[in-house]
Amino acid sequence: MRRNAVLNRKEDKRDDNEHRKFCCLNPQFHSGMWEMSVAIGVIGTGVMGSEHARILREETSDAHLAAVCDADEGRARAAGAGSKVFTDPLALINADQVDAVVIAAPDAMHGSLVLSCIEVGKPVLCEKPLALTATEALQVVEAEVAKGRRLVQVGYMRRFDASYVEMKRLREAGEVGKPVILHNVHRNPVVPAWFSGPMSVTNAFVHEIDMSRWLLGSEMVSARVYSGPGGDPLMITMQTDHSEIVSTEIFMNCGYGYHVHSQLVGRNGTIETALPTATVRNLAGQHSATYPENWVPRFRNAYTSQMNAWVRSVRTGESSHGAGAWDGYVTTSLAEQIVAALGANATAQLTIEARPAFYAM
């Protein structure tokens, strides 16, 4: 209460222009009161957007779900649970009661909505991809650089998954020696008929691109794609600028469940993710575990950790250690180049634009 009173007295002395300037720099400051809870708006209330809304309502500290937006107003109301409802995403982004934005709208809308958030200076957590094309993703990078503030985080949630975080820690500690190979598996039980071959790369394999760069601390310099009958499964091999080999199986119709696994091979040993389950069963002569039907149960804790880290970043200005706009551009660009190599039966040499000094490591 004493802190609020001091801030209120200081605020009374500011003229209108100074008040607006102060609020822009301190988005949690509204009407002379220090709001400890960041007001978040969620755009898109499908599977992922609804989960983000639930996490904000139930499992996030120092933030609350202030607004939701969806073209389907009924679906938005169901996800919002009493929050302000919008059907126009730009109206939500520009709303005074929204401090920061989560974008879980259809992929084609991501780039333009992120640009709108940058324009008004609001932090944004955008589901992958950052944009549909490398050109559009680079426009986001350029807009953020011009703004002079790190406002964008891309939702590559494996950076917050406990098993991957531990693998990275052990790799950096030199636990298994110099990395030489990273084996990845990305399997999904079934996808609809409209899920085309390129989407296996642009909608699924992008996670392996981002995770591999982050885990190894390396850049991908070449890729080769081997395709099974009908384009599923794919085997994609990449080489890094540190001569590591990254092999990834992408199997979108494996039939048995959602299964993501990675093994890092070093000169002195290996590290790998464990089964994505809390328990195993011994029953009727069998020792067994189960796999989830989709990615949400597998990475539920990672999504929660990601949201809380992002909110802390919004409040404090400190890095959340999530994927930034530059990472989003690199991933989209590499995926675009790998798609171009599909069916070419040749090794693609991967290139990206020069990293701006703004994103220096």
VOGU-3710 file (C-alpha; in Angstrom, 3 decimals, decimal comma):
1> mrrnavlnrk> 0,000/0,000/0,000  2,846/2,389/0,868  4,470/1,750/-2,522  1,167/2,467/-4,281  0,782/5,713/-2,352  4,276/6,908/-3,266  3,705/6,104/-6,916  0,323/7,824/-6,842  1,848/11,025/-5,452  4,544/11,002/-8,145
11> edkrddnehr> 1,960/10,381/-10,817  -0,092/13,353/-9,721  2,835/15,626/-10,597  3,141/14,433/-14,182  1,439/16,271/-17,003  -0,505/14,352/-19,654  2,426/13,950/-22,045  4,715/12,640/-19,341  1,952/10,295/-18,190  1,632/8,784/-21,662
21> kfcclnpqfh> 5,415/8,447/-21,969  5,649/6,793/-18,558  2,895/4,308/-19,313  4,508/3,311/-22,620  7,749/2,530/-20,818  5,964/0,805/-17,936  3,005/-1,121/-19,338  1,950/-2,382/-15,895  1,283/1,212/-14,736  -2,371/2,160/-15,284
31> sgmwemsvai> -4,362/5,085/-13,873  -1,725/5,815/-11,242  -1,753/2,291/-9,809  0,994/-0,316/-10,062  -0,634/-3,460/-11,406  1,360/-6,535/-10,409  -0,593/-8,630/-12,890  0,196/-8,233/-16,606  -2,933/-8,089/-18,781  -2,583/-10,590/-21,628
41> gvigtgvmgs> -4,719/-10,886/-24,756  -4,872/-14,147/-26,724  -5,612/-14,096/-30,459  -6,958/-17,394/-31,787  -8,796/-19,842/-29,532  -8,335/-23,147/-31,308  -6,457/-26,049/-29,700  -3,309/-24,086/-28,907  -4,926/-20,746/-28,174  -7,374/-22,342/-25,756
51> eharilreet> -4,485/-24,035/-23,971  -2,610/-20,745/-23,685  -5,761/-19,136/-22,289  -6,122/-21,960/-19,738  -2,485/-21,620/-18,679  -2,946/-17,874/-18,184  -6,066/-18,450/-16,097  -4,773/-21,320/-13,989  -0,978/-21,648/-14,019  0,663/-18,264/-14,578
61> sdahlaavcd> 2,020/-15,952/-11,917  1,789/-12,153/-12,168  -0,456/-12,190/-15,260  -4,095/-12,631/-16,132  -6,181/-13,332/-19,219  -7,627/-9,928/-20,040  -9,015/-10,563/-23,530  -9,461/-13,186/-26,229  -10,107/-12,903/-29,945  -11,453/-15,343/-32,512
71> adegraraag> -13,536/-15,102/-35,669  -15,871/-17,552/-33,909  -17,232/-15,419/-31,079  -18,742/-18,405/-29,282  -15,422/-20,232/-29,237  -13,712/-17,083/-27,976  -16,208/-16,743/-25,128  -15,686/-20,362/-24,121  -11,909/-19,905/-23,963  -12,098/-16,474/-22,364
81> agskvftdpl> -14,139/-17,520/-19,335  -15,400/-13,990/-18,705  -12,546/-12,053/-20,326  -13,186/-9,291/-22,856  -14,067/-10,824/-26,250  -12,974/-9,472/-29,638  -13,544/-10,718/-33,169  -11,073/-8,229/-34,696  -7,442/-9,046/-33,760  -6,257/-5,488/-34,407
91> alinadqvda> -8,842/-4,199/-31,959  -7,411/-6,501/-29,281  -3,821/-5,469/-30,057  -4,752/-1,792/-29,750  -6,941/-2,210/-26,670  -5,858/-0,126/-23,655  -6,639/-3,009/-21,283  -4,123/-5,331/-23,015  -0,429/-5,053/-22,079  0,938/-7,959/-24,119
101> vviaapdamh> -0,335/-10,390/-26,750  -0,248/-14,133/-27,402  -0,825/-15,077/-31,057  -2,261/-18,504/-31,799  -4,178/-17,524/-34,931  -3,833/-19,415/-38,250  -0,240/-19,470/-39,491  -0,917/-17,140/-42,421  -1,837/-14,334/-39,988  1,230/-14,547/-37,742
111> gslvlsciev> 3,577/-12,191/-39,558  1,139/-9,314/-39,993  -0,176/-9,567/-36,422  3,337/-9,581/-34,957  4,138/-6,482/-37,025  1,062/-4,789/-35,565  2,234/-5,625/-32,023  5,679/-4,186/-32,761  4,113/-1,028/-34,190  2,277/-0,273/-30,937
121> gkpvlcekpl> 5,192/-1,458/-28,766  3,468/-4,426/-27,123  5,389/-7,612/-26,267  4,171/-10,631/-28,201  4,482/-14,397/-27,818  3,725/-15,834/-31,259  3,114/-19,505/-31,939  5,377/-20,929/-34,628  5,957/-20,117/-37,384  6,861/-16,461/-37,001
131> altatealqv> 5,683/-15,997/-40,592  4,795/-18,148/-43,591  7,796/-17,017/-45,655  11,378/-16,066/-44,930  10,773/-12,689/-46,591  7,910/-11,879/-44,234  9,847/-13,168/-41,210  12,749/-10,897/-42,146  10,333/-7,959/-42,267  9,446/-8,744/-38,638
141> veaevakgrr> 13,147/-8,785/-37,734  13,698/-5,445/-39,467  10,678/-3,903/-37,738  11,899/-5,018/-34,315  15,407/-3,704/-34,997  13,930/-0,362/-36,088  11,847/-0,246/-32,906  15,004/-0,792/-30,852  13,342/-3,161/-28,366  13,141/-6,934/-28,074
151> lvqvgymrrf> 9,378/-7,419/-28,245  8,992/-10,785/-30,005  9,186/-14,325/-28,699  8,333/-17,341/-30,875  6,656/-20,345/-29,263  9,331/-23,011/-29,702  8,436/-24,559/-26,368  11,065/-27,330/-26,334  13,487/-24,711/-25,032  11,434/-24,934/-21,818
161> dasyvemkrl> 10,946/-28,722/-21,687  12,757/-30,210/-18,686  14,372/-33,042/-20,659  15,750/-30,747/-23,367  16,876/-28,151/-20,824  18,812/-30,888/-19,000  20,345/-32,168/-22,242  21,567/-28,652/-23,036  22,979/-28,188/-19,537  24,912/-31,466/-19,729
171> reagevgkpv> 26,150/-30,695/-23,243  27,432/-27,298/-22,148  29,111/-28,893/-19,115  31,011/-31,238/-21,435  29,355/-34,297/-19,912  29,649/-36,440/-23,062  32,493/-34,666/-24,782  32,335/-32,927/-28,118  28,953/-33,538/-29,830  29,168/-35,437/-33,099
181> ilhnvhrnpv> 25,596/-36,586/-33,875  22,107/-35,526/-32,805  19,380/-38,087/-33,540  15,775/-36,825/-33,501  12,437/-38,591/-33,843  9,193/-36,669/-34,429  6,167/-38,953/-34,827  2,484/-38,103/-34,907  -0,326/-40,703/-34,901  -2,261/-39,336/-37,871
191> vpawfsgpms> -2,774/-36,093/-39,803  -5,694/-35,045/-42,036  -5,523/-35,446/-45,808  -4,924/-31,709/-46,330  -1,670/-31,924/-44,377  0,698/-31,901/-47,371  4,277/-33,103/-47,707  5,822/-29,636/-47,294  3,870/-29,153/-44,055  5,873/-32,005/-42,513
201> vtnafvheid> 8,779/-29,582/-42,745  7,082/-26,203/-42,197  4,688/-27,333/-39,456  6,562/-30,147/-37,701  10,271/-30,269/-38,535  10,649/-26,579/-37,670  10,730/-27,673/-34,031  13,781/-29,823/-34,739  15,462/-26,981/-36,604  15,055/-24,612/-33,670
211> msrwllgsem> 15,828/-27,204/-31,001  18,958/-28,427/-32,809  20,361/-24,893/-33,189  19,598/-24,116/-29,546  20,823/-27,422/-28,093  24,069/-27,571/-30,066  24,801/-23,859/-30,273  25,479/-24,396/-33,972  24,065/-23,236/-37,291  22,812/-25,617/-39,965
221> vsarvysgpg> 24,757/-25,317/-43,215  23,431/-28,174/-45,397  20,482/-30,558/-45,585  19,372/-33,606/-47,526  15,868/-35,062/-47,549  14,959/-38,714/-48,081  11,275/-39,432/-48,600  9,269/-42,576/-47,941  6,408/-43,691/-50,204  3,815/-40,926/-50,480
231> gdplmitmqt> 6,105/-38,470/-48,727  5,712/-39,940/-45,236  7,951/-40,577/-43,384  10,821/-38,214/-44,162  14,424/-38,603/-43,095  16,243/-35,280/-43,019  19,965/-35,052/-42,377  21,682/-31,743/-41,713  25,278/-30,763/-41,075  26,283/-27,889/-38,816
241> dhseivstei> 29,008/-25,311/-39,002  30,801/-27,366/-36,311  30,653/-30,539/-38,454  27,954/-32,154/-36,292  25,394/-34,374/-38,027  21,708/-33,934/-37,222  19,418/-36,763/-38,323  15,648/-36,453/-37,973  12,816/-38,849/-38,746  9,539/-37,047/-39,410
251> fmncgygyhv> 6,665/-39,555/-39,441  3,280/-37,837/-39,430  1,137/-40,993/-39,607  2,950/-43,452/-37,356  -0,335/-44,754/-35,944  0,586/-45,432/-32,321  0,789/-41,984/-30,690  2,669/-38,723/-30,385  6,349/-39,515/-29,849  9,213/-37,022/-29,741
261> hsqlvgrngt> 12,688/-38,211/-28,805  16,275/-36,958/-29,098  19,669/-38,496/-28,455  22,878/-36,487/-28,411  25,986/-38,519/-29,226  29,267/-37,128/-27,946  32,820/-38,400/-28,118  32,553/-39,787/-24,577  28,912/-40,888/-24,290  25,292/-40,071/-25,041
271> ietalptatv> 22,421/-38,107/-23,516  18,796/-38,670/-24,487  15,293/-37,759/-23,470  13,449/-40,255/-21,297  9,957/-41,636/-21,899  7,385/-38,787/-21,826  5,395/-40,337/-18,991  5,419/-40,167/-15,218  4,714/-43,869/-14,664  5,118/-47,282/-16,265
281> rnlagqhsat> 2,903/-50,318/-15,699  3,620/-53,960/-14,932  0,393/-55,772/-15,682  -0,728/-59,080/-17,218  2,822/-60,105/-18,034  3,689/-56,781/-19,685  5,878/-53,797/-18,804  4,433/-50,760/-20,578  4,049/-47,001/-20,862  1,668/-44,915/-22,968
291> ypenwvprfr> 2,037/-42,152/-25,537  -0,282/-39,116/-25,774  -2,504/-38,511/-28,797  -0,975/-35,118/-29,586  1,662/-32,611/-28,554  -0,281/-30,762/-25,858  -0,052/-33,419/-23,085  3,578/-34,196/-23,987  4,682/-30,563/-23,686  2,077/-29,240/-21,224
301> naytsqmnaw> 4,686/-28,425/-18,583  6,927/-26,814/-21,205  4,095/-24,553/-22,366  3,455/-23,506/-18,767  7,148/-22,811/-18,136  7,355/-20,884/-21,392  4,383/-18,686/-20,483  5,710/-17,901/-17,012  9,187/-17,105/-18,359  7,688/-14,820/-21,011
311> vrsvrtgess> 5,531/-13,000/-18,465  8,591/-12,438/-16,256  10,360/-11,040/-19,299  7,457/-8,672/-20,010  7,469/-7,461/-16,410  11,231/-7,113/-15,900  12,660/-6,576/-19,375  15,081/-9,468/-18,814  15,493/-12,249/-21,368  13,208/-15,274/-21,092
321> hgagawdgyv> 15,777/-17,361/-23,018  13,067/-18,252/-25,501  13,318/-18,077/-29,281  13,408/-14,501/-30,522  12,438/-12,913/-33,819  15,848/-13,714/-35,308  15,444/-17,397/-34,377  11,983/-17,338/-35,926  13,385/-15,942/-39,160  16,243/-18,478/-39,299
331> ttslaeqiva> 13,904/-21,420/-38,724  11,416/-20,266/-41,360  14,205/-19,586/-43,838  15,857/-22,980/-43,373  12,500/-24,766/-43,603  11,752/-22,912/-46,848  15,080/-23,998/-48,329  14,594/-27,605/-47,211  11,111/-27,717/-48,776  12,710/-26,571/-52,032
341> alganataql> 15,015/-29,602/-51,789  12,139/-32,076/-51,369  12,311/-34,570/-54,217  15,442/-32,990/-55,673  17,626/-35,879/-54,481  20,418/-33,404/-53,800  22,076/-31,754/-50,835  20,797/-28,221/-50,186  23,348/-25,624/-49,106  21,600/-23,578/-46,436
351> tiearpafya> 22,141/-19,839/-46,211  20,656/-17,050/-44,090  20,993/-13,294/-43,971  23,729/-11,787/-41,794  22,671/-11,554/-38,176  22,027/-7,911/-37,167  24,181/-6,621/-34,317  20,901/-6,038/-32,447  20,686/-9,832/-31,973  24,292/-10,374/-30,896
361> m> 24,588/-13,411/-28,678
//
